[in-house]
Every structure is written in C-alpha cells, then in structure tokens.
Amino acid sequence: MIRRASEGTPPAFHCAGLAKIYRTGETEVHALRGVDLVIPAGEILVLLGPSGSGKSTLLNIIGGLDRPSAGTLYYRDLDLTAMDEEELTRFRRANVGFIFQFYNLIPSLTAEENVRLVTDIAEHPMNAADALGLVGLADRRDHYPAQLSGGEQQRVAVA
C-alpha cells in the first residue's frame, strides 16, 4: 500500500507485481517476475545480482525508459504505469538522471560540449563549465572523451 501525502511523505518509489517479458517470436524471456519494492525518499540503494538477473531492466522501468509487462509503479504519488510517452518524457526530464555503463559521451565533442547538450533541454540549467568544476574537471573541459580517463568520463556524465 502506498502512503498518501496526508499520511506523511510517500516513498520515492513503490512498485507492486512488476513483471517484464521480452518476446522474440515464440520465445518468452521473463526478465522480472512479480517484483515488490518500496524505496523511501532519501534512501541509498544497491542493486546486486548476477548477470541476467533483471537489474538493468528494473532500473530502466523505474527510470521511465521502459514499461513493465505487468504491475504498478509509483514515483511519490505519480502512477508511472499509467503515463503516456509524453508524460514519461516530462517525468524523466524533471526527476531522473542516468549514467550509462559506457557514459554515452559524444566522442567528437569536448567535455564541456557534452555537458552543454544536456543543459539545452533543462528547465533551469547550470552553466556547463560550472557543472564540470563541481566534479573536479574545470581544467579538462576542452578535452575530448578519448583524452579522459574512465573516471573522468564518468564525472563528465555526472556533470
């Protein structure tokens, strides 16, 4: 049961019975089966499991990048499973940040230009150079991803 605002702060995320089935022809792959999860606001969570256990699938669904085959998912009091694509896009823009495993930086753009791409769609963007300064990369802002270490590339993605 999800708590409503009148009963206190709702959890950041609450899912019940989440399932995800991928179909290829007649083959079904059950990536998630009946996941029930409550993540309180402000909680730090580690998702741990072997390869193929559904970690990325769960994160993609919670982040609004994918939809479950069954179940419900709430972000605070918003039912993400009832949202259309446009509403999910607004949800992601306002509430979610992604750092992908390979960072998804554009190799032909500098660190600052990669960060600036994101600020073009933000409602209240931070200056790209300032964002890089916050992650300790002010002196590397004119470097291309290939000129940065893996950790530096990850910090560009954070910025």
Disulfide bonds with the S-S distance in Angstrom:
none
